[in-house]
Amino acid sequence: MLDDNDVRAIVARGNSIEEVRQQLENFRRGFPHLRVVRPATAGDGIIVLPPYVFLQACYRQVERQVMSGLTVAKFVPASGAASRMFKALYNAKDDLAAGKTERETLIDKSKVSAFHRDIKRFAFYDRWAQVTGKSPAEMPLREQLDTLLTPAGLDYGNLPKGLLLFHKYSDGARTPFEEHCIEGVLYGANRDNTVNIHFTVSPEHLSLFEALMKEVVARYERKFSVKFNISFSGQQAATDTIAVTPDNEPFRNSDGSLLFRPAGHGALLDNLNRLDADIVFIKNIDNVQQDRAKQTVLDYKRVLAGILLDIREQLFIYQQLFDERPASGIARQTLIEALTFVQKQLNVEHPAYNEDTGSEELYTYIKQKLNRPLRVCGMVKNEGEPGGGPFWAVNRDGSVSLQIAESSQIAPDVPEQQAIVSKATHFNPVDLVCSFKNYKGDKYVLSAFRDMQTGFISAKSKDGKELRAQELPGLWNGAMADWNTVFVETPPVTFSPVKTINDLLRAEHQPD
C-alpha cells in the first residue's frame, strides 16, 4: 500500500512510519467500543460538596497555590474557524442565491428569523456599523449575511471563535480571547502576579490573535496589576493522520501524493505536554461568561484546584514511599491503605486486586496506578446538551475507572450499553484542572497515558471524492484514558458554550 516514495514523504513531513501503518490498520479493523459499567452519578463517581466543604476547598486552593509558589497555567483550545456557528446563515444565503425571497427565507428558517429580528442585541453590532458605515438593522437580509460573513464586512465566517465579539459591556465589547485573559487573572495568577495562558490556534489565524493581544493586553495588565505571559501554538503536522478511500486504500491528491488531515483535538496532547506548570486549567475557547457570573466560575475553579491539591498531596506521599521501598519494605497494612486510596480517591477498581492479593503483585499494581497524571473534572447536570459524559468504564488492563466518553465511543447496537447511557445524569463541559508532574517534579510524557484504541473514523470528501478520515483519541477522553480521574459537580452557570450564532442571544451572554 505504501511505496518507497510514500515512505520518504511520510518521514519528510515528520510522521512516524509505524504510526501511519497503524492508522491504516485502524481503518481496516475499526476501533472497539468502550464498555461502560454504569454512569458516574452524584455519590458514585461524582463528588457533590456540602457548603462548608466547598468553602474549605476554595480556601485550600488559594493557600496552597499562592503561598507555596506553585506555577499555574491556563490551556485554551482555540483552533479552527467559527464557520459552523453560522450554518443556518449560510443555508439562508444559499436559499437567497437560489431565488427565494427574503420573506420566504425568514419564514422557512426560524433561526435566521431570530438573528434578523434581534440583530441589535449582538455584541458585534456596533463594530459592524463602524466597519460598514451603515446600520445593520436597516440592511436587507442578503446584505446582512454578506457583510457579516464575508471579507466585505466583519468576515466572521472565516474567523476563529476566539476573535469574535461575544459580550457587550458599558466600556465596549469583548472577545472570548479577552474573557479568558480576565478569567486567568481571577484564578490563574501566580505568586509574582504573572498570568500564564496558552492558546492553540490555527497557523492562518496566529497573526490575528497576536494583533488582538497587542491591542488589548496592556490595558488589562494595567487594570488588574498583572503581567500576562500569553503563548500560542498550532497543531503539529506530525500529528496529522493519513486519509483513505472508501476501500481503505491511501487517498491520493491529484499529484499522487498522500493526503494527511488534522486529527481532531486529540492531536493537541503534544501541545499540552509542552506546558511546564504545576497546575493546568483547561477550558474551551467558546465557554465564557459575562462578568456577573465570573465569581461563581472563580469559586468552582478554586474548588476543583483545591480538591486536586488535596489528592495530589497524599498521592505524592505514596509515590515517594513506593519509589523508595520494595514490596518487602512496606507493611501489609500500608499496602492495603494504599489500595484503598487508589480505589476511593483515584477511583480505580480491579477485580483481581484486593486485600487477599499477594504483596508483590499488589505492590506492582498500586505503584503503576499511583504514577500517572491527575485530573479533576467539573461535571454539570445534563440539560440536553450534546456531547460526552462521565461513566465508569472498563480499561484495557481489566480495571474499571472514571472516564469521559463520547456517545460515538459506546456501542449503539448493544441495548445493555445504551440503557446505561440513558441513565447518565451529567455532562462533560470540558472544565479540567490537571497535574502533570510526580512527587519529584518530573513531568510525565502524556502520550504514554492515552488509549490509541479510542480513535474515531468519519466520512469526508476532497475535490468531490469520498474519503475516510481518522481522529486521534479525544483530548479529554481517549487521550487521558489512563489518567487518575476525579469528577466534581459544578453548576450550569459555569457552562455556557456558543455553538451557534443565536446562542449569543441567551440570557447568560446578554448584558444585565
MIPALUM-802508 format. One line per 4 residues: their letters; for each residue x, z, y of C-alpha. Coordinates in steps of 0.1 Angstrom, whole numbers. Example, Ala and Ser with C-alpha at 12.3 -4.5 7.8 and 13.67 -1.06 7.14 Angstrom:
AS	123,78,-45 ~ 137,71,-11 $
! end
This chain:
MLDD	0,0,0 ~ 29,7,23 ~ 58,-18,25 ~ 93,-12,39 $
NDVR	83,-23,74 ~ 54,2,73 ~ 78,30,63 ~ 102,21,91 $
AIVA	73,20,117 ~ 60,54,105 ~ 94,70,108 ~ 99,54,142 $
RGNS	67,69,157 ~ 77,104,144 ~ 52,107,115 ~ 61,120,81 $
IEEV	60,95,52 ~ 49,123,29 ~ 21,133,52 ~ 9,97,56 $
RQQL	8,93,19 ~ -11,125,15 ~ -36,112,41 ~ -41,80,22 $
ENFR	-47,101,-9 ~ -73,122,10 ~ -92,91,18 ~ -94,82,-18 $
RGFP	-103,116,-31 ~ -121,131,-2 ~ -120,167,9 ~ -135,195,-11 $
HLRV	-163,215,4 ~ -157,251,15 ~ -175,276,-8 ~ -193,302,12 $
VRPA	-203,335,-4 ~ -226,349,24 ~ -229,347,61 ~ -210,371,82 $
TAGD	-236,393,99 ~ -237,424,120 ~ -222,452,100 ~ -210,428,73 $
GIIV	-181,409,88 ~ -192,411,125 ~ -184,442,145 ~ -211,454,169 $
LPPY	-197,480,192 ~ -217,511,205 ~ -213,515,243 ~ -188,543,241 $
VFLQ	-166,524,217 ~ -169,493,239 ~ -156,513,269 ~ -127,527,248 $
ACYR	-117,492,237 ~ -117,480,273 ~ -95,509,283 ~ -71,504,255 $
QVER	-66,467,263 ~ -57,474,299 ~ -34,503,289 ~ -15,486,262 $
QVMS	-14,451,276 ~ -2,461,311 ~ 16,493,307 ~ 36,482,277 $
GLTV	45,449,293 ~ 31,426,266 ~ 32,390,276 ~ -2,373,278 $
AKFV	-11,336,279 ~ -43,316,280 ~ -47,284,260 ~ -74,259,270 $
PASG	-80,227,251 ~ -89,202,278 ~ -81,168,263 ~ -104,138,263 $
AASR	-128,122,288 ~ -162,136,296 ~ -180,103,287 ~ -201,120,260 $
MFKA	-216,142,288 ~ -232,111,303 ~ -245,94,271 ~ -281,94,284 $
LYNA	-270,80,318 ~ -250,52,301 ~ -281,44,280 ~ -301,41,312 $
KDDL	-275,18,327 ~ -279,-4,297 ~ -317,-4,300 ~ -315,-14,337 $
AAGK	-290,-41,329 ~ -314,-54,302 ~ -341,-59,327 ~ -361,-26,326 $
TERE	-374,-13,359 ~ -363,20,374 ~ -398,34,368 ~ -398,23,331 $
TLID	-363,37,326 ~ -373,71,341 ~ -405,73,320 ~ -386,65,288 $
KSKV	-357,88,293 ~ -367,123,303 ~ -330,135,305 ~ -324,108,331 $
SAFH	-355,117,349 ~ -343,153,352 ~ -309,141,365 ~ -326,118,391 $
RDIK	-352,145,402 ~ -327,174,406 ~ -297,154,418 ~ -292,177,448 $
RFAF	-286,207,426 ~ -254,194,411 ~ -222,209,424 ~ -207,174,429 $
YDRW	-235,162,452 ~ -217,169,485 ~ -184,153,472 ~ -204,123,461 $
AQVT	-219,119,496 ~ -185,122,512 ~ -170,96,488 ~ -198,70,492 $
GKSP	-209,78,528 ~ -245,78,516 ~ -270,103,504 ~ -271,102,466 $
AEMP	-307,113,466 ~ -317,83,486 ~ -299,58,462 ~ -319,38,437 $
LREQ	-312,49,401 ~ -290,19,394 ~ -267,27,423 ~ -267,64,414 $
LDTL	-255,56,379 ~ -229,31,391 ~ -214,54,418 ~ -213,85,396 $
LTPA	-198,69,365 ~ -175,41,378 ~ -144,39,399 ~ -165,27,428 $
GLDY	-177,63,433 ~ -167,95,415 ~ -156,78,383 ~ -170,108,363 $
GNLP	-175,86,332 ~ -137,83,329 ~ -125,117,340 ~ -120,148,317 $
KGLL	-144,177,320 ~ -118,199,335 ~ -117,178,367 ~ -155,176,373 $
LFHK	-172,198,398 ~ -193,222,378 ~ -202,251,401 ~ -213,254,437 $
YSDG	-202,284,459 ~ -206,292,496 ~ -169,282,501 ~ -171,250,481 $
ARTP	-175,237,446 ~ -151,244,416 ~ -140,225,386 ~ -136,241,351 $
FEEH	-98,240,357 ~ -103,263,387 ~ -127,286,369 ~ -102,290,341 $
CIEG	-75,299,366 ~ -97,326,381 ~ -106,339,347 ~ -69,341,339 $
VLYG	-64,363,369 ~ -91,387,357 ~ -79,393,321 ~ -46,375,316 $
ANRD	-24,388,344 ~ 9,401,332 ~ 26,433,345 ~ 46,412,371 $
NTVN	13,396,382 ~ 21,362,367 ~ -8,343,350 ~ 3,320,322 $
IHFT	-22,292,314 ~ -16,262,292 ~ -39,232,292 ~ -38,205,266 $
VSPE	-46,172,283 ~ -45,135,276 ~ -15,117,289 ~ -36,94,311 $
HLSL	-51,124,328 ~ -20,145,333 ~ -12,133,368 ~ -48,141,379 $
FEAL	-45,177,366 ~ -12,181,383 ~ -26,168,416 ~ -55,193,414 $
MKEV	-31,221,406 ~ -11,213,437 ~ -42,212,458 ~ -58,245,447 $
VARY	-34,268,430 ~ -15,281,461 ~ -49,291,476 ~ -58,311,446 $
ERKF	-24,327,444 ~ -29,340,480 ~ -64,351,473 ~ -56,371,442 $
SVKF	-20,380,449 ~ -7,365,417 ~ 17,338,406 ~ 4,311,383 $
NISF	25,297,356 ~ 5,266,346 ~ 17,242,320 ~ 4,211,303 $
SGQQ	9,193,270 ~ -6,164,252 ~ -14,158,216 ~ 18,148,198 $
AATD	18,112,185 ~ 33,126,153 ~ 0,144,146 ~ -20,112,146 $
TIAV	-34,102,113 ~ -35,68,96 ~ -68,48,96 ~ -80,28,66 $
TPDN	-105,1,58 ~ -138,9,41 ~ -119,1,9 ~ -93,27,17 $
EPFR	-65,2,24 ~ -44,9,55 ~ -62,-5,86 ~ -40,-30,104 $
NSDG	-41,-41,140 ~ -43,-78,149 ~ -4,-79,149 ~ -3,-65,114 $
SLLF	8,-30,125 ~ -7,2,111 ~ -34,19,131 ~ -30,56,138 $
RPAG	-56,76,156 ~ -57,111,173 ~ -65,137,146 ~ -90,159,164 $
HGAL	-85,193,180 ~ -67,205,148 ~ -37,185,160 ~ -33,210,188 $
LDNL	-20,236,164 ~ 15,224,172 ~ 8,228,210 ~ -5,263,204 $
NRLD	26,272,183 ~ 48,264,212 ~ 35,292,233 ~ 56,323,234 $
ADIV	34,353,242 ~ 23,385,225 ~ -14,379,232 ~ -30,344,235 $
FIKN	-66,339,246 ~ -82,306,235 ~ -113,292,252 ~ -127,257,256 $
IDNV	-125,239,289 ~ -163,235,294 ~ -172,271,286 ~ -170,286,321 $
QQDR	-193,309,340 ~ -204,315,376 ~ -187,344,394 ~ -217,366,388 $
AKQT	-211,365,350 ~ -173,369,351 ~ -174,407,349 ~ -192,406,316 $
VLDY	-167,379,304 ~ -138,402,316 ~ -153,432,298 ~ -156,414,265 $
KRVL	-122,397,267 ~ -108,432,271 ~ -128,444,241 ~ -115,416,219 $
AGIL	-79,422,230 ~ -83,460,226 ~ -95,456,190 ~ -67,431,183 $
LDIR	-41,456,196 ~ -56,484,176 ~ -54,465,144 ~ -21,450,152 $
EQLF	-6,484,157 ~ -15,495,122 ~ -6,461,108 ~ 29,463,122 $
IYQQ	34,497,106 ~ 25,483,72 ~ 45,452,78 ~ 77,472,85 $
LFDE	71,495,56 ~ 66,467,31 ~ 96,448,46 ~ 120,477,44 $
RPAS	110,491,10 ~ 104,476,-25 ~ 73,484,-45 ~ 91,512,-62 $
GIAR	98,528,-29 ~ 62,530,-18 ~ 40,558,-31 ~ 10,547,-51 $
QTLI	-14,564,-27 ~ 2,544,2 ~ -3,512,-17 ~ -40,520,-21 $
EALT	-43,528,16 ~ -26,495,25 ~ -50,477,2 ~ -80,494,19 $
FVQK	-66,483,52 ~ -64,447,40 ~ -100,449,27 ~ -117,468,55 $
QLNV	-97,459,86 ~ -83,425,78 ~ -115,415,59 ~ -98,401,28 $
EHPA	-113,408,-7 ~ -99,396,-40 ~ -115,404,-74 ~ -81,405,-91 $
YNED	-66,433,-69 ~ -80,468,-69 ~ -70,504,-74 ~ -62,496,-111 $
TGSE	-38,467,-104 ~ -1,473,-113 ~ 21,484,-84 ~ 45,454,-84 $
ELYT	16,429,-84 ~ -4,448,-58 ~ 27,452,-36 ~ 33,414,-36 $
YIKQ	-3,406,-29 ~ -6,431,0 ~ 27,420,16 ~ 16,384,16 $
KLNR	-17,393,33 ~ 0,415,59 ~ 24,389,71 ~ 0,365,87 $
PLRV	-11,357,123 ~ -40,378,135 ~ -71,366,155 ~ -101,384,168 $
CGMV	-130,361,175 ~ -161,366,196 ~ -194,356,179 ~ -227,351,197 $
KNEG	-262,353,181 ~ -273,318,171 ~ -298,305,196 ~ -299,269,182 $
EPGG	-266,256,194 ~ -249,231,171 ~ -216,238,156 ~ -197,262,133 $
GPFW	-204,298,124 ~ -189,328,107 ~ -190,332,69 ~ -174,350,40 $
AVNR	-157,321,22 ~ -136,316,-9 ~ -100,307,-3 ~ -77,286,-24 $
DGSV	-60,317,-38 ~ -93,331,-50 ~ -96,357,-23 ~ -127,359,-1 $
SLQI	-122,363,37 ~ -139,357,70 ~ -138,320,80 ~ -153,299,108 $
AESS	-169,270,90 ~ -184,238,105 ~ -216,226,89 ~ -198,195,76 $
QIAP	-175,217,55 ~ -203,232,34 ~ -219,211,6 ~ -251,196,19 $
DVPE	-265,188,-15 ~ -260,223,-31 ~ -292,244,-25 ~ -274,277,-30 $
QQAI	-249,269,-3 ~ -275,256,21 ~ -295,288,15 ~ -265,308,27 $
VSKA	-262,286,57 ~ -299,291,66 ~ -293,329,67 ~ -265,327,93 $
THFN	-272,348,123 ~ -243,340,146 ~ -225,311,162 ~ -188,303,169 $
PVDL	-184,300,207 ~ -146,294,205 ~ -137,327,221 ~ -105,340,204 $
VCSF	-77,364,211 ~ -46,359,189 ~ -13,374,180 ~ 14,351,165 $
KNYK	42,375,160 ~ 53,400,134 ~ 65,436,140 ~ 100,423,148 $
GDKY	87,400,175 ~ 94,369,154 ~ 69,340,158 ~ 51,327,128 $
VLSA	51,290,120 ~ 14,284,124 ~ 13,252,103 ~ 22,273,73 $
FRDM	-12,291,75 ~ -36,261,76 ~ -56,247,47 ~ -49,210,46 $
QTGF	-79,206,23 ~ -103,213,51 ~ -99,180,70 ~ -127,156,79 $
ISAK	-133,119,73 ~ -156,99,97 ~ -167,63,101 ~ -153,45,132 $
SKDG	-146,9,143 ~ -120,-11,162 ~ -123,-46,176 ~ -156,-49,158 $
KELR	-142,-39,124 ~ -153,-9,105 ~ -127,18,96 ~ -124,53,82 $
AQEL	-106,79,103 ~ -93,113,93 ~ -91,145,113 ~ -68,174,106 $
PGLW	-82,208,98 ~ -101,220,129 ~ -81,243,152 ~ -103,274,147 $
NGAM	-115,267,112 ~ -91,250,87 ~ -61,252,109 ~ -65,291,109 $
ADWN	-79,294,74 ~ -51,317,62 ~ -50,340,93 ~ -62,376,93 $
TVFV	-95,374,110 ~ -119,398,127 ~ -153,389,142 ~ -169,408,171 $
ETPP	-204,402,185 ~ -204,391,222 ~ -234,385,244 ~ -248,350,250 $
VTFS	-237,351,287 ~ -201,347,276 ~ -210,313,261 ~ -223,286,285 $
PVKT	-208,253,275 ~ -215,220,292 ~ -222,193,266 ~ -245,171,287 $
INDL	-247,165,324 ~ -281,183,325 ~ -265,215,311 ~ -252,220,347 $
LRAE	-289,224,358 ~ -292,255,336 ~ -296,288,354 ~ -262,300,342 $
HQPD	-244,272,361 ~ -265,273,392 ~ -259,295,423 ~ -277,328,427 $
! end
